[in-house]
């Protein structure tokens, strides 16, 4: 873990340009879908660059022209934390934030700025499973290929409800992500149909999408019913179309090796002459889950926000029966509501905790997923020299990354000269900053200085 970065650089000649005050910067320290969906409550921060011995922020007032601002609080000398909820707009909204900061010296910093909040938009997700069906008597490995396409993808998550996924991790960056894996099925009973599911979830900062790959497992079953002598037993929907079986003298009729899978409608009839009577019968089932819970990439964060965090997928109804959703419970976070993504897919809108926590999702009191909500905080900081622009004496690139190597806005690094003042930061992109020494900074040209970048601890 690199929580402190060092850079040795040389000062350029001073110019006569006047140093400008750094504008206020808005960062997103956690998760949240920043879209005009009327649902997500996104944690945000206002950052004001302050000198080591300069005035600090004492109080803050933030007003949004369209959405809602809650929980405004000062959490550091130059940092204000708040939550923002955009209104629901099909075409997005231009949000004006009116910010007024009262400093410890009695002065006020006031600024109004506009953020274009886009409408909620889904990335494109593709998922293939091959083979698309198995035989319980001769199961084989399943090749899984998942891809996601969209602007600024935050991640691609691929999980299976049963079996073991192996292969390369997610690859790609930016607008395209993909994963190729192999699913080794679990031990399957040879005489009962099973069902496996693979789920792919992708997300950007403004939306998410889900694809489900179903793998029905067909098996030969034994059907036993009691029908009147002289009638016959017929089955519709079996994969091998078995021949009718006449009822014996005692009426106890058995049909062997009826090949079925759980996704195909199956009907059993007693046929006497031209009369057909539908019967009820028991069909054994093998490996079938209650469902699976998968985190939405970028949203499994203990940030205190609210929004779609987890998707839940249930298997198809058996033999063409109506679809019924089980009761959903969540432990470790507050379930605010559910969003229908598809007939068998729901997104769970959670009020996420502020501290890292384990969340369990239960369907009809059965656990279907355990999700770790962690802090999306950087644990490494890297410094590199940059060419100085006109009016600058020195410039450096600062990149903050998570343990997975992804850039993150939390926390905002502190950059300074060794033994000197803080250096102003300009946010370039998520987790990427430009640190500079402005014109007028003292020191002879060519003097070597040491630049220090540090990650502050989590604010309490």
RAGI-V41526 format. One record per run of one state. SS is the DSSP state (A for helix, B for strand, O for the rest). FROM is the first residue (numbers start at 1). LEN is the number of residues. Records with the same first field share a line. If there is no record, write none. Layout:
SS->FROM-LEN  FROM-LEN
This chain:
O->1-3  11-14  28-9  38-3  48-9  65-3  77-2  86-2  89-4  104-4  118-6  131-2  139-3  150-5  161-3  168-3  174-2  185-8  205-2  227-5  237-8  247-5  261-6  273-2  280-5  286-6  296-5  302-4  314-4  321-7  332-2  343-2  352-5  364-2  375-5  387-5  402-5  408-6  418-4  423-1  430-2  439-9  455-6
B->4-7  25-3  37-1  41-7  57-8  68-9  79-7  88-1  93-11  108-10  124-7  133-3  142-8  155-6  164-4  171-3  176-9  193-12  207-20  232-5  245-2  252-9  267-6  275-5  285-1  292-4  301-1  306-8  328-4  334-9  345-7  357-7  366-9  380-7  392-10  407-1  414-4  422-1  424-6  432-7  448-7
A->136-3  318-3
